[in-house]
Amino acid sequence: MKPAPFDYERPASVAQACRILSEADGGATVIAGGQTLMPLLNLRMSQPFILVDIGRIAALQGVSRVGDGTRVGPMTRQADALDDPLLAAHLPALVTALGHVGHHQTRNRGTVGGSVALGEPAAEMPATAVALGAVLDLTSVRGTRKVPADAFYIGPYMTALEPDELLTAVTYPDWPEGHLVLFREVARRPGDFALVGMVGAAVVENGIVTRAGLAWFGMGPTPIRMRQLEAALVGAALSGLDAHALAALGVADSAPFDDHHASAEYRRTVGRRILARALREAFALKETA
Ligand SMILES: Cc1cc2nc3c(=O)[nH]c(=O)nc-3n(C[C@@H](O)[C@H](O)[C@H](O)COP(=O)(O)OP(=O)(O)OC[C@H]3O[C@@H](n4cnc5c(N)ncnc54)[C@H](O)[C@@H]3O)c2cc1C
């Protein structure tokens, strides 16, 4: 099938892109890497009057240090982010998760911001943004507002992004050097969306967990932050941690459902096991159950 006819705009600045989005009154759609949008256009599940290609806007490209965080321009290609030295140094959890986003070919076109903006519940990048405490810049002709990632995701593919807003930055706070990375995903094949996955980071000082950020993907209608598990971890001594009990707490914060890929029960069982393994490995805990 071919897309329905549309006008094509390729603005050179954020201001110009926002003006087009504002004047289109909901009839325009942004295209970044097109890895999700192109099939939707071809299937006519998306029928914008105007396609706004943000690929030429320099301000949306690349990775930089900002204060005590790292800013990822939304148009940064996933393949470039995978090789980025700043991300390797400051956000190893993001790099680990990116390695599981699609395939080499899709990462050459797909962008970090496209994945964050889309809000696919089983995708790695939205959950990583939630787990690491990222803040999203949403820009329109009215200005820029900052939204924490865990307030951005409302439902499956539903986000706080208004039709005239552009995601203009994803800023991840610093996690101290040497922090622990937790990542596990179960998918039918490498490069497929996860059936169940978890991602996060933790800091241990003198045998005490001082900071933790963890989120599920594929375990509910949005990425889900494991608030109960985070609360149980922070302030706890490593010697007293029970991976099995902690994993049950993590699952308590999930909301999996049945679909044609897997049942909710499968997701809960597998989720508990991968989370327990990730905790055991990260914190070097003994096998208990
Ligand atoms: C075979 C295949 C396998 C894949 N496997 C995975 C996988 O395992 N995990 C995974 O996470 N993804 C996977 N994907 C999707 C991934 O490749 C896409 O990159 C991602 O979902 C969307 O990024 P994009 O840059 O291509 O965005 P696009 O397709 O261009 O846009 C996606 C949506 O986000 C909006 N958007 C994009 N950028 C902005 C912005 N800056 N501001 C506002 N709105 C914006 C668009 O309007 C659109 O609605 C797969 C894709 C394919 C084709």
The ligand as an SDF file (V2000), in Angstrom:
LIG
                    3D

 53 58  0  0  0  0  0  0  0  0999 V2000
   12.3190   -4.5780   12.1920 C   0  0  0  0  0  0  0  0  0  0  0  0
   12.2280   -3.5770   13.3120 C   0  0  0  0  0  0  0  0  0  0  0  0
   12.5340   -3.9850   14.6090 C   0  0  0  0  0  0  0  0  0  0  0  0
   12.4440   -3.0620   15.6490 C   0  0  0  0  0  0  0  0  0  0  0  0
   12.7380   -3.4930   16.9260 N   0  0  0  0  0  0  0  0  0  0  0  0
   12.6920   -2.6030   17.9390 C   0  0  0  0  0  0  0  0  0  0  0  0
   13.0340   -2.9980   19.2800 C   0  0  0  0  0  0  0  0  0  0  0  0
   13.3950   -4.1360   19.5650 O   0  0  0  0  0  0  0  0  0  0  0  0
   12.9470   -2.0560   20.2400 N   0  0  0  0  0  0  0  0  0  0  0  0
   12.5560   -0.7690   19.9890 C   0  0  0  0  0  0  0  0  0  0  0  0
   12.4880    0.0340   20.9120 O   0  0  0  0  0  0  0  0  0  0  0  0
   12.2450   -0.3750   18.7400 N   0  0  0  0  0  0  0  0  0  0  0  0
   12.3030   -1.2510   17.7140 C   0  0  0  0  0  0  0  0  0  0  0  0
   11.9700   -0.8440   16.4530 N   0  0  0  0  0  0  0  0  0  0  0  0
   11.5400    0.5530   16.2560 C   0  0  0  0  0  0  0  0  0  0  0  0
   12.7710    1.4620   16.2150 C   0  0  0  0  0  0  0  0  0  0  0  0
   13.6150    1.0260   15.1850 O   0  0  0  0  0  0  0  0  0  0  0  0
   12.4080    2.9160   15.9160 C   0  0  0  0  0  0  0  0  0  0  0  0
   13.6020    3.5850   15.7530 O   0  0  0  0  0  0  0  0  0  0  0  0
   11.6430    3.6910   16.9470 C   0  0  0  0  0  0  0  0  0  0  0  0
   10.4900    3.0550   17.3830 O   0  0  0  0  0  0  0  0  0  0  0  0
   11.1750    5.0520   16.3930 C   0  0  0  0  0  0  0  0  0  0  0  0
   12.2570    5.8570   16.1080 O   0  0  0  0  0  0  0  0  0  0  0  0
   12.3570    6.6370   14.7560 P   0  0  0  0  0  0  0  0  0  0  0  0
   13.4770    7.6040   14.9220 O   0  0  0  0  0  0  0  0  0  0  0  0
   12.4320    5.6880   13.6330 O   0  0  0  0  0  0  0  0  0  0  0  0
   10.9890    7.4810   14.7760 O   0  0  0  0  0  0  0  0  0  0  0  0
    9.8520    7.6860   13.6790 P   0  0  0  0  0  0  0  0  0  0  0  0
    9.3770    6.3700   13.1660 O   0  0  0  0  0  0  0  0  0  0  0  0
   10.2680    8.7070   12.6970 O   0  0  0  0  0  0  0  0  0  0  0  0
    8.7400    8.3470   14.6280 O   0  0  0  0  0  0  0  0  0  0  0  0
    8.0660    7.5750   15.6140 C   0  0  0  0  0  0  0  0  0  0  0  0
    7.0070    8.4620   16.2920 C   0  0  0  0  0  0  0  0  0  0  0  0
    7.6340    9.4330   17.1330 O   0  0  0  0  0  0  0  0  0  0  0  0
    7.2900   10.7620   16.7150 C   0  0  0  0  0  0  0  0  0  0  0  0
    8.5130   11.5650   16.8570 N   0  0  0  0  0  0  0  0  0  0  0  0
    9.7570   11.2110   16.4600 C   0  0  0  0  0  0  0  0  0  0  0  0
   10.6470   12.1360   16.8460 N   0  0  0  0  0  0  0  0  0  0  0  0
    9.9420   13.1010   17.4820 C   0  0  0  0  0  0  0  0  0  0  0  0
   10.3010   14.3220   18.1230 C   0  0  0  0  0  0  0  0  0  0  0  0
   11.5820   14.7330   18.2130 N   0  0  0  0  0  0  0  0  0  0  0  0
    9.3300   15.0690   18.6640 N   0  0  0  0  0  0  0  0  0  0  0  0
    8.0360   14.6590   18.6080 C   0  0  0  0  0  0  0  0  0  0  0  0
    7.6350   13.4990   18.0450 N   0  0  0  0  0  0  0  0  0  0  0  0
    8.5850   12.7360   17.4930 C   0  0  0  0  0  0  0  0  0  0  0  0
    6.8030   10.6310   15.2830 C   0  0  0  0  0  0  0  0  0  0  0  0
    5.8870   11.6450   14.9630 O   0  0  0  0  0  0  0  0  0  0  0  0
    6.1430    9.2590   15.3120 C   0  0  0  0  0  0  0  0  0  0  0  0
    4.8530    9.3430   15.8380 O   0  0  0  0  0  0  0  0  0  0  0  0
   12.0520   -1.7320   15.3920 C   0  0  0  0  0  0  0  0  0  0  0  0
   11.7640   -1.3160   14.0870 C   0  0  0  0  0  0  0  0  0  0  0  0
   11.8440   -2.2250   13.0550 C   0  0  0  0  0  0  0  0  0  0  0  0
   11.5340   -1.7660   11.6560 C   0  0  0  0  0  0  0  0  0  0  0  0
  1  2  1  0
  2  3  1  0
  2 52  2  0
  3  4  2  0
  4  5  1  0
  4 50  1  0
  5  6  2  0
  6  7  1  0
  6 13  1  0
  7  8  2  0
  7  9  1  0
  9 10  1  0
 10 11  2  0
 10 12  1  0
 12 13  2  0
 13 14  1  0
 14 15  1  0
 14 50  1  0
 15 16  1  0
 16 17  1  0
 16 18  1  0
 18 19  1  0
 18 20  1  0
 20 21  1  0
 20 22  1  0
 22 23  1  0
 23 24  1  0
 24 25  2  0
 24 26  1  0
 24 27  1  0
 27 28  1  0
 28 29  2  0
 28 30  1  0
 28 31  1  0
 31 32  1  0
 32 33  1  0
 33 34  1  0
 33 48  1  0
 34 35  1  0
 35 36  1  0
 35 46  1  0
 36 37  1  0
 36 45  1  0
 37 38  2  0
 38 39  1  0
 39 40  1  0
 39 45  2  0
 40 41  1  0
 40 42  2  0
 42 43  1  0
 43 44  2  0
 44 45  1  0
 46 47  1  0
 46 48  1  0
 48 49  1  0
 50 51  2  0
 51 52  1  0
 52 53  1  0
M  END
$$$$
